[in-house]
Amino acid sequence: MSIEIIKKEAFEFLKKLEKNNNREWFTENKNTFKVHETDAKAFYNAVMENLNKHDQIEKLKIFRIYRDVRFSKDKTPYKAHFAGSFSRMGLERRGGYYLRIKPGETFLAAGFWEPNKEDLLRIRKELELDASEFRAVIDKKSFKSVWGELQGDAVKTAPKGFDKEHPDIDLLRHKQFIFVRNFADKEVLAKDFITQVDHSFKAIRPYFDLMSSILTTNLNGESLID
């Protein structure tokens, strides 16, 4: 069974969890959590069903509510949100989708969170050679109206081996190549939220298509996939 709306009751539960983030309260309310968790999983699966109509998804990963506090200053044991990621299928399809649902902080993200060393170098080399096509995609009005500006961690000056005076140094500095779209609570609770999520994910495809082309070829345009 798929569920295509986020219920107000789920938001109310997450707000209460935020205020009562301790094991005693959670244990007392675990049955309620399980109901909302089941609904959230159904919603994420509905998002994946929509994605598979225009992309191919290999895996949906829904993150557990339990936090790993071993190396964190924040020792609260639970995440007061639902979150899931969608991995694209096959070596030729690069990039990933992400959705977090949290009162006051719901957002979508798409792109490349932690590109490995080889992929990061390949992206930078492409941008060093010619960033015009990249900029044409991310600066297109229809794209920016949905996803805004490129985001992600970046080095302070220039990556090793790259000229800090390069005209595209703003792009070359990036270690992550991601886009984020935020949603107000009233948008999340609206009946068309799942449609807005799918519309946003569709809008990222020109970016994914370009980056997939870059990451599956060398600088001469020759395929790296056997």
Secondary structure, DSSP 8 states (H G I E B T S, - for coil): ----S--HHHHHHHHHHHHT-SHHHHHHTHHHHHHHHHHHHHHHHHHHHHHTTTS-EEEEEE--SB---TT-S---SB-SSEEEEEEE-STT---EEEEEE-TT-EEEEEEESS--HHHHHHHHHHHHH--HHHHHHHT-HHHHHHH-S-B--B-SS--TTS-TT-TTHHHHTBS-EEEEEEE-HHHHTSTTHHHHHHHHHHHTHHHHHHHHHHHTB-TTS-B---
